[in-house]
Amino acid sequence: MRLPSGVVTMLAVVLNSGVGLAASPPSPPATATPPQLPPGVSATLWRLAVPKGSEPTPERVALGEKLFREKRLSVDNTVACMTCHEPELGFTDGKPLSEGVKQQKVARNSPTVLNALFNATQFWDGRAATLEDQAKLPILNPREMGMPDPDTVMKKVRGIPEYVTDFQKVFGREPSFDDLAVAIAAFERMQFSGDARFDKFITGDSKALTASEKNGWALFNGKARCNSCHAGNAVSPLFSDQKFHNIGVAAHKQDFVTLARKGVQVVRTGDEKQIDELALNSEFSELGRFLVTKQENDVGSFKTPILRNVGITGPYMHDGSLTTLWDVMDHYNKGGVANPYLDGGMQRLGLTEPEIDDLVAFLFTLTDTKFDKLNKEQLAKQRARKTTRPERDNAIALGKKGNLGDLAPNPDLNVKNPADLGFYGDVTPVTNTKQR
């Protein structure tokens, strides 16, 4: 029986107990938790997310970082993992669609590596079960790093004396593709993040957020319905349900019904390499989770991303088609784009412009303080684009045209405001001298 992979919550462990973990070589003794975990990452969460035997030792992490930055893992020595996951950019590349060898664009946006260890599955469509599986696929994808097969990769690595020495020191044997993935995954498991202004606020510092940001948090949990898929609470501090949803992002450029029929004939269930290539290299990319499951209700569905650090990880959505968080809110405000597979939870929100501003302000409070400078720069850039709003349709959002449901209840915030409650909305007051 295969062990469960990284999860976000204790509930997710139960729900995702079938997620696989590839066998890995014996690990030297390691502590179960790293030192100095940030407020948003508990020791319990860490232990649940890191499979036993896969704890990131300092030696593995150091080798993994070296490999993460190594362009010689690509066919023409021009692309490394870091090319699409730049640490200084919040482990993204800041582009709508990533570029690989020979400047080839892929069909998906690069998700951040930050907190990826807590994902129940990896990639936008969940096609990889573990960080180890995820580390291998870009190296072999013809549009990413372009290596033809694992043997070719390792022949190249074994021809580099320093890596022969490094692998012998860390693993006690010559370099192998599995060990290469183990090392990269160890480095990625250390990229946890949970020290944002929001964390200061939620643990008792009432002055950590402005009035606008607090109102955004209240709207997030109320009228805007964000918490339906991005709930932030004591057992889910990363703001993702880890599920897959069709929210209509690609519906305006795809006939999903026709594409799904073609996909059924093409996709070979369980063929990891084929699915990876179809996801990044073909018209079938927009089928999303369907490529993995071949289940009709997964057509056009993509994973709910973690919202931590969302201010610095744009452009947004699986195809990078939404430039700013104002665009994201406009998309949701009108209920997405109608299509036969649209998630049932998608409907108009009726948010006013000041409410959208407050929601965006709140989302920027989820960025780790170590990225404060970048966060401020991105907020300024996005605010400068506020007048360019291709996704905005106030007529639909406010119910003046179309038929996308009634508005969510909007409670009297003077009576019960989530931003004025205790830990993640618990009615028990925070035991802190700076109680709200």
C-alpha positions in Angstrom: 0.0 0.0 0.0 1.3 3.4 -0.9 1.5 6.1 1.7 -0.4 9.4 1.5 1.5 12.4 0.1 1.5 16.0 1.4 -1.7 17.4 2.7 -3.0 20.7 3.9 -5.2 19.6 6.9 -5.9 16.7 9.1 -9.2 16.4 7.2 -7.3 16.3 3.9 -5.3 13.4 5.2 -8.5 11.4 5.5 -9.9 12.6 2.2 -6.7 12.1 0.2 -5.5 8.9 1.8 -5.3 7.2 -1.6 -2.7 9.7 -3.0 0.4 7.8 -3.8 4.0 8.1 -2.7 6.7 6.6 -4.8 9.2 4.4 -3.0 12.3 6.3 -2.0 15.7 5.2 -0.8 16.5 4.9 2.9 16.9 8.2 4.6 19.5 9.1 7.3 18.0 10.0 10.6 16.3 13.4 10.5 14.2 15.6 12.8 10.5 15.5 12.0 10.2 19.3 12.0 12.5 22.1 10.9 13.5 24.8 13.3 11.7 28.2 13.4 8.4 27.4 11.7 6.4 30.5 11.0 3.1 31.3 12.7 1.0 30.0 9.7 2.7 26.6 9.6 2.2 24.5 12.7 4.4 21.5 13.7 1.4 19.3 13.2 0.8 20.5 9.7 4.4 19.9 8.9 4.4 16.4 10.2 1.2 15.6 8.2 2.7 17.0 5.0 6.1 15.4 5.1 6.1 11.6 4.5 8.1 9.6 7.0 11.6 9.0 5.5 11.4 12.1 3.3 12.3 14.7 6.0 14.7 17.2 4.3 18.1 16.8 5.8 20.6 19.7 5.4 22.7 17.6 3.0 19.7 16.8 0.8 18.5 20.3 0.8 21.9 21.7 -0.2 22.1 19.3 -3.1 18.5 19.9 -4.0 19.0 23.6 -4.2 22.1 23.1 -6.4 20.1 20.9 -8.7 17.1 23.3 -8.6 19.5 26.0 -10.0 21.3 23.7 -12.5 20.7 24.6 -16.1 22.7 21.6 -17.3 19.7 19.5 -16.5 18.1 20.8 -19.6 18.9 19.6 -23.1 20.7 22.8 -24.2 22.0 24.0 -20.8 19.7 27.0 -20.8 16.8 26.2 -18.4 16.7 25.2 -14.8 13.8 24.6 -12.4 14.6 28.1 -11.1 14.0 29.6 -14.6 10.2 29.2 -14.0 10.4 29.4 -10.2 12.6 32.3 -9.3 13.0 32.6 -5.5 13.2 36.4 -5.6 9.8 36.5 -7.4 8.1 34.3 -4.9 9.2 31.1 -6.8 7.3 32.1 -9.9 8.5 33.7 -13.2 6.0 36.6 -13.3 4.9 35.5 -16.8 1.4 34.5 -18.0 2.8 31.4 -19.6 6.2 29.9 -18.8 9.0 29.4 -21.4 11.3 26.5 -21.7 14.2 25.5 -24.0 14.4 27.3 -27.3 12.0 29.9 -25.8 9.1 27.6 -26.3 6.0 28.6 -24.4 4.0 26.1 -22.5 0.2 26.2 -22.1 0.2 26.8 -18.3 1.2 29.4 -15.8 4.0 28.4 -13.3 2.5 27.9 -9.8 4.7 29.0 -6.9 6.8 26.5 -5.1 6.1 28.3 -1.8 4.0 25.9 0.4 3.9 23.3 -2.4 4.8 20.7 0.2 1.3 21.0 1.6 -0.4 20.3 -1.7 -2.4 17.1 -1.8 -1.3 16.8 -5.4 1.1 18.7 -7.7 0.5 20.8 -10.8 -2.7 22.6 -11.8 -4.4 19.3 -12.8 -2.9 17.2 -9.9 -1.2 14.8 -12.3 1.7 14.3 -9.9 1.1 12.7 -6.5 4.3 13.9 -4.8 7.0 16.5 -5.0 9.4 13.8 -6.1 7.1 13.0 -9.1 6.7 16.7 -9.8 10.5 17.3 -9.9 11.0 14.7 -12.7 8.4 15.7 -15.2 9.6 19.2 -16.3 13.1 17.8 -17.0 11.6 15.4 -19.5 9.0 17.6 -21.0 10.0 18.7 -24.6 8.9 22.3 -24.1 10.3 22.7 -20.6 13.8 21.3 -20.1 13.7 19.0 -23.1 15.6 15.9 -22.0 14.5 12.8 -23.8 14.6 10.2 -21.0 16.0 9.6 -17.5 19.0 7.7 -18.7 20.1 10.6 -20.8 19.7 12.9 -17.9 21.8 10.8 -15.6 24.5 10.1 -18.2 24.9 13.9 -18.3 24.9 14.2 -14.5 27.4 11.4 -14.0 29.7 13.2 -16.4 29.9 16.1 -14.0 32.5 15.1 -11.3 31.1 17.4 -8.6 27.7 15.7 -8.8 29.3 12.2 -8.6 30.9 13.3 -5.4 27.8 15.1 -4.1 25.5 12.1 -4.7 28.0 9.7 -3.1 28.2 11.9 0.0 24.4 12.4 0.3 23.1 9.0 -0.8 26.1 6.7 -0.6 25.8 5.7 -4.3 26.2 7.0 -7.8 23.7 9.5 -9.1 20.2 8.2 -10.1 17.1 9.9 -11.4 15.1 8.9 -8.3 17.7 10.4 -6.0 17.9 13.5 -8.1 14.2 14.0 -7.5 14.5 13.2 -3.8 17.1 16.0 -3.4 15.0 18.6 -5.4 11.9 17.7 -3.3 13.9 18.1 -0.1 14.8 21.6 -1.1 11.2 22.4 -2.1 9.9 21.0 1.3 11.9 23.8 3.0 10.0 26.5 1.1 7.2 26.9 3.6 5.7 30.4 4.2 3.4 31.6 6.9 4.6 34.9 8.4 2.3 37.5 6.9 0.6 40.6 8.3 -2.6 38.5 8.4 -0.9 36.0 10.8 -0.1 38.9 13.2 -3.7 40.0 13.0 -5.3 36.6 13.4 -3.1 35.8 16.5 -4.1 39.0 18.3 -2.6 42.2 16.9 -5.7 44.2 16.0 -3.6 46.9 14.4 -1.9 44.7 12.0 -4.6 45.3 9.3 -6.3 48.5 8.2 -10.0 49.0 8.3 -10.2 48.3 4.6 -8.3 45.1 4.9 -10.4 43.9 7.8 -13.5 44.6 5.8 -12.0 42.6 3.0 -11.6 39.7 5.4 -15.2 40.0 6.4 -16.3 40.1 2.8 -14.0 37.1 2.0 -16.0 35.1 4.6 -19.4 36.5 3.6 -20.8 38.2 0.5 -17.8 37.4 -1.7 -18.1 33.6 -0.9 -14.3 33.2 -1.3 -14.2 30.9 1.7 -16.3 28.3 -0.3 -13.0 27.1 -1.9 -10.4 29.2 -0.1 -11.4 28.9 3.5 -8.8 30.1 6.0 -9.2 28.7 9.4 -7.3 26.9 12.2 -7.3 23.5 10.3 -6.8 25.0 6.8 -4.4 27.9 7.2 -3.3 27.9 3.5 -6.6 29.0 1.9 -7.3 26.1 -0.5 -9.7 23.2 -0.4 -7.3 21.2 -2.6 -10.1 20.3 -4.9 -10.6 20.9 -8.7 -13.2 23.3 -10.1 -14.3 24.6 -13.5 -14.7 28.4 -12.9 -15.0 29.2 -16.6 -11.6 30.8 -17.1 -11.0 29.2 -20.4 -14.6 28.8 -21.5 -14.5 32.0 -23.7 -11.9 30.4 -25.9 -12.8 26.7 -25.9 -15.8 24.5 -27.0 -15.4 22.2 -24.0 -18.0 19.7 -25.3 -16.2 19.1 -28.6 -12.8 19.2 -26.9 -13.8 16.6 -24.3 -15.1 14.3 -27.0 -11.8 14.5 -28.8 -9.9 14.1 -25.5 -11.7 10.8 -24.7 -10.2 9.3 -27.9 -6.7 10.6 -27.3 -5.9 10.5 -23.5 -4.5 7.2 -22.2 -5.5 7.0 -18.6 -2.5 6.6 -16.3 0.1 7.5 -19.0 2.0 10.1 -16.9 4.3 11.2 -19.7 1.5 11.6 -22.3 -0.7 13.5 -19.8 2.3 15.8 -19.0 2.9 16.6 -22.6 -0.8 17.1 -23.4 -1.1 19.4 -20.4 1.7 21.7 -21.6 2.0 21.2 -25.4 -1.5 20.8 -26.9 -5.0 22.1 -27.4 -6.1 19.6 -24.7 -4.4 21.6 -22.0 -7.7 23.4 -21.2 -9.4 20.1 -20.3 -7.5 20.3 -17.0 -8.2 17.6 -14.4 -10.1 15.6 -17.1 -6.7 14.7 -18.6 -5.9 12.8 -15.4 -9.3 11.2 -14.6 -11.2 11.1 -18.0 -14.3 11.9 -15.9 -16.7 14.3 -17.6 -17.3 16.3 -14.5 -13.6 17.2 -14.4 -13.7 18.9 -17.8 -12.1 22.3 -17.5 -11.4 21.9 -13.8 -8.2 23.1 -12.2 -6.9 23.0 -8.6 -7.8 25.6 -6.1 -4.5 27.4 -5.6 -3.2 28.4 -2.1 -3.8 32.1 -1.5 -0.8 32.7 0.7 1.6 35.1 -1.2 -1.0 35.6 -3.9 -0.1 39.3 -4.2 3.3 38.4 -5.6 2.5 35.3 -7.7 0.5 36.8 -10.6 -0.5 36.7 -13.3 -3.4 34.5 -12.2 -5.2 31.3 -13.1 -3.8 28.2 -14.8 -3.3 30.1 -18.1 -2.1 33.4 -16.6 -4.9 35.1 -18.3 -5.9 37.4 -15.4 -3.3 40.1 -14.8 -4.4 41.6 -11.5 -6.4 40.6 -8.4 -8.9 43.2 -9.6 -9.3 41.1 -12.7 -9.7 38.0 -10.6 -12.4 39.6 -8.5 -14.2 40.8 -11.7 -14.2 37.3 -13.0 -15.8 35.9 -9.8 -18.2 38.9 -9.5 -19.9 38.1 -12.7 -20.0 34.4 -11.9 -17.3 33.3 -14.2 -18.0 32.4 -17.8 -20.9 30.1 -18.5 -20.1 26.6 -19.9 -21.7 23.1 -19.6 -19.2 22.1 -16.9 -19.2 25.3 -14.8 -18.9 24.6 -11.1 -22.3 24.9 -9.3 -20.9 27.3 -6.8 -20.2 29.9 -9.4 -22.7 32.7 -9.5 -22.8 36.5 -9.5 -21.6 38.2 -6.3 -23.0 41.7 -6.7 -19.8 43.3 -5.2 -19.5 47.0 -5.4 -16.2 48.7 -6.5 -15.3 49.7 -2.9 -15.9 46.1 -1.8 -13.6 44.8 -4.5 -11.0 47.2 -3.4 -11.3 46.0 0.2 -11.0 42.3 -0.9 -7.9 43.0 -3.0 -6.4 44.9 -0.1 -7.0 41.9 2.2 -5.5 39.5 -0.3 -2.2 41.5 -0.3 -2.0 40.9 3.5 -1.4 37.2 2.9 2.1 37.8 1.6 5.0 36.7 3.8 6.8 39.6 5.4 10.1 38.6 3.8 8.5 39.6 0.5 7.3 43.0 1.8 9.2 45.1 -0.8 8.0 42.9 -3.7 4.5 42.9 -2.3 4.3 46.7 -2.3 5.7 46.9 -5.8 3.2 44.5 -7.1 0.3 46.2 -5.4 1.4 49.5 -7.0 1.6 47.9 -10.4 -1.8 46.3 -10.1 -3.4 49.4 -8.7 -2.1 51.3 -11.8 -4.0 48.9 -14.0 -7.3 49.4 -12.1 -8.9 51.3 -15.0 -8.1 48.4 -17.4 -10.6 45.8 -16.5 -11.4 43.3 -19.4 -13.2 40.9 -17.1 -15.6 43.4 -15.5 -19.3 43.1 -16.3 -21.3 45.0 -13.7 -24.6 44.3 -15.4 -24.2 40.6 -14.8 -22.7 41.1 -11.4 -25.5 43.3 -10.2 -28.3 41.1 -11.7 -29.3 43.5 -14.5 -28.8 40.9 -17.2 -28.3 37.2 -17.3 -29.5 34.7 -14.7 -26.7 33.7 -12.5 -28.4 33.3 -9.2 -29.1 35.4 -6.1 -26.6 37.2 -4.0 -25.0 35.6 -1.0 -26.4 36.8 2.4 -24.5 39.9 3.6 -24.8 39.9 7.4 -24.8 43.1 9.5 -21.1 43.5 10.2 -21.9 45.7 13.1 -23.5 42.6 14.8 -21.0 39.9 13.8 -18.0 40.8 11.8 -15.5 37.9 11.2 -12.7 40.4 11.4 -13.6 41.1 15.0 -13.7 37.5 16.2 -11.0 35.3 17.6 -8.6 32.9 16.0 -9.7 32.4 12.4 -13.2 33.4 13.2 -13.6 31.3 16.4 -15.9 33.0 18.8 -13.4 32.3 21.6 -11.4 35.5 22.1 -7.7 35.4 21.3 -5.7 35.1 24.5 -3.4 37.9 23.8 -2.7 41.3 25.3 -3.5 42.8 21.9 -7.0 41.1 21.7 -9.4 42.4 19.2 
